[in-house]
Structure formats: structure tokens, C-alpha cells
């Protein structure tokens, strides 16, 4: 990434500017000189500076084994990993519960995702089914919304009218697998919601450098528009066909 928190000041800074500010080694001989680490805007942990070279732009990076959503492969546990020990019977039961209580689930997702749409709801159900998310052992209906929300980005084009920003969710760095959300005997994991400016390029996705805000304790909307009866009936017909 090219932008992070300044190593010593409470402000954002480009990697190229850190390179200019701290320059080359200035300590006396036999002294160990290390530039102070910058901090990641996403996970808050330290970053090291990679100096610019003729074919490489100066940038920051995490240590190789450190988990952070800014690392492309870090998205794999949420978006690509299927259950290693699936429970098809439990998955079938959970699908039936979702079909019966889908409106309750939809309303909960509306509180998580600003201007959440029926189009996005269907997308999440399709992805969860393709990836066999329902078959994770121990997954309960009460945990479904905060698991589903990880399976997509939420752009202005897919949301209901009024959405201006692009939203993306992730859990704190200790969560490396969807199943960690409910099987670990620890405090409830922190869910983060990031807001991005939508990319200008059609079909583009925002980079983490373009983040506007990251929150783990955001205000719930005071009111969300209820679905019309025709939308409810159409969704129920779709669920019958899909399920």
C-alpha cells in the first residue's frame, strides 16, 4: 500500500514522503538505524517502508505472515474457503430456517449494510449456497447475517437508491476462518465496516488506499424502508425456486 499513518504524527502519509523525510542511513557507524514503522490504516499494525526503485514505486508492507485484509490473499478465508468438515444435514435444516425467517435475516442485513437491496440479498444467498456456507458445523441462524455480510462488496450500483459509498466488511485479525466466528471461546470478534469512494473506472474496485472511514461501532439507521408486499411475495417465490 502507498498510504499509511505517519510513524510519529497522527496523520496520513505517502510512502514516498516517508522515504524523503527519513532519507538514507544517518546513524554513526556500528549503530543500528531503523526507520520508525508506519501504521496500517486498516488493521492498525506496523508497516515497513519499501524504498522506490526504477521499476518499483515506494510502498509500505506488512511482515509476510501477518494477517491483514489489505493483503489480497487475506480475503481467501472468507471468500473462497469451503467447510473442511461439512455437515450437510445441518446445512439443509439451516436453509429451511432461512427460507422461513428470510425477512428477519433481510432486516438484520439492512442494519449492517446501508441501503441494502434485495438484489444484494439474493447474491449473498447464491454465494453462500455455492460455497456451501450453510454446512459449516455449529453455524446457527443468529450468526448467519454477520457471516453472509463477508461474502460480497457493496457498491452504489448494487444498493438501493441513496447509497453514495462503497462498503466492505472484515473481522479483526484473529479471525482466519469463517468458523472462528462462532467456535472460538473468546469475546465476540469485532466486525469492521469500511467506506470507500467508488472508483471512477467502470468495473473497478476501490483500493484500500481509497478508504474514507473504518468503523467497528457504527450507528444503526433509525429507520429503514420496509419492503412492499409485492417485493415480499416475489422474494418468497424466488426462494421456492432457488431452494
N, C-alpha and C positions, 0 to 999 in steps of 0.2 A: 504494500500500500504506500501511497505517496504523502498522506496527511495523517498526523497523529497529534496527541497532546505534547506540548513542548516539554523537554526534560526538566525544566526548572520553573517555568511560568505556567499559569493557568490559562493557556490559550492554545489554539491550533497552530500547527506549523508544518510547512512542507519539508520533505526530506532534503531537498536541495538547499533550503535555507539553513537547516541544522548543519549540513556539510560546510556551508560558508561560515557559519557562526563559530563553530568549534575548530575548523581547519585541520591542519596536519598535527602530528605529534609535537607537543611543545614542552614536555617534561624533561627534566635533566636525564642524563644517561643513567641507565640501570634503574630508573624509576618506572613503575608500571603506570601507564597512562591509558585510561579508558574513558571514552565519551560517556556522559550520563545517559541512561536509556530513556527513550521517549516512551509514552504510554499509549496503548491502543484505544481508540475511541469506542470500540465495540465491547471488548472484554475487560479493558482497564489494566491489563498486564503489560509487562515491559516489552519493548521492541528494540532491536538493534538496527543501526544505520548501515545500509549497503551503499558504498560510495558509487557515484556515477562513473561510467567508463564510456569510451567512444560509442559502444553499441548498447549500453545499459543505462537507463535513467536512474538516478539516485532514488532509493526507496527504503522503507522500513520492512522488517520481517520478524516473525516470531521464531523461537527455537523450534527445531524440526518436530519434536514430539509434543509440543504444546497444542492443546485444542483451542480453536477459536473459529467462530462462524465465518470470519473473513478468509479463511483458507478453504479453497474450493472443495477439497476432499472432505472437509469437516461437515459438509452437508450430507454426506453419504449415509450416516446412521439414521437420519430422519427420512430421507427421500428415496433411498434405494434398498435398504436392508430389509429383507423379509424375515418373519419369525423363524428362528432356527429350531424351535421345538413347538410347532403349531398344534393347536387344539381345535380341529375342525368342528367338533360338536359344540363346543363353547362359542365358536365363531358363528355357527348357524343360529344359536339362541340369541346372541347379541344382535345379529342382523334383524331378527324378528322384533326384538325390543326397539331397535332404532326405527323400524317401519311403523311401530305402534306409537312411538313417542317422538317422531321426527320433528314435529312443530316445537316441542320443548328444546330439542337439540338446536334447531334453527335459531330460536330466540337467544339461546346462550351464545351462539356464534356471532349474532348481531352485537352482543355486548363486547365481544373481543375485537371484532373487525369493523371499523367504521364503514357505514354504507354497504354492509354485506348484502349480497344479492342471491337470488335463487339459482342463477347460473353458476355462481361460485359454490353454492351448496351441492349442486349436482356434481360438479367437478371433484369436490372433496370425496363424495361417496364413491365415485368411479375409481379414483386413485386408491382409496382405502381398500376397495374390493380387488383391484388388480394386484395390489401389493400384499393382499391377504392380511391386512392390519387387524381385522376382526378376530383373527385366530391367535393373537398373542395371548398366552396364558395369563390369567388374572386380570385382564382388561375388563373393567366394569363400565356400564353406561355413563356413570357420573364422571368418568375420565375421558370420554370419547371426544368432547368438544376441544379440550386442550391438547389432545393428540392429533385430531384432524387438522387443527389450525397450522400444524407444521408442514403439511403436505403441499402447500402452494404459496406463491406470492400473490399480492392483492393490488392490482393496478387500477387506475381510474377507469380504464376501458372495460374492466370486468365487473366493477361495482355498480351500485345504484347511483343515480344522478346525485351530484353533490360531493363526490369524492374527488379531492384535489391531489392527494399524495399517494405514493406507492408504499405499501406496508409489507413488512417481512417479520417473522417471528422466530425466536430460538430460545432455548433454555440455557441455564448457566453452564459453565464449562465442565462441571462434574457429570453432566448427562451425556453419555456417549451412545445410548441405545434407547429406542422408544420405551422398552420395557423398564428402564431405570425410573421412569416417571411414576410407577406405582409399586415396584417390588423392593425398592431400597428403603430400609428402616431409618430414614433420616427426615429432616424437616422437609416440607413441601418445596420442590425446586422452584426457582424464580423463573418466570416467563417474561421475556423481553419482547417489546414491540418497537421496531424501528420505522421511522418515517423518512421517506426519500422524495426528492424532487423527481418526477417522472423523466426518463431520458428523452431527449429531443428526437433521437433517431427512431423511426418506426420499427417496431420489433425488438428494440434494445431493452436491456435490463440495467437498472441502476447499479453502480459500483458502490462499495462500502465507503469510499471517499466522499460520496454524494449524500451521506446520511445527514438529515436535519436534526433529528432528535431520537434518543433511545430511552425508553421508559420501562420500568418493571412495576410501576404503581400508577396507572393512569386512571383518569376519571371515566366512569361509565356514563354513557349518554343518559340524560334524564328521561328521554322518550325516544323510542324507535317506531317507525311506521309499521302498523300491523299489516299482515298480508290480506289481500282481498279474498273473498270467498271463492272466487273463480281461480285464483292462484293456488289456494289450498286444495281445491278439487283437482286441478291439473297436476299438482305435485303428487297427490295420492295416486292418481292414475299412472304417473310416471314411475313411482315406486313399485307398483304392482308389476309393471312391465319389466323394470330393471331387476327387481329382486327375484 
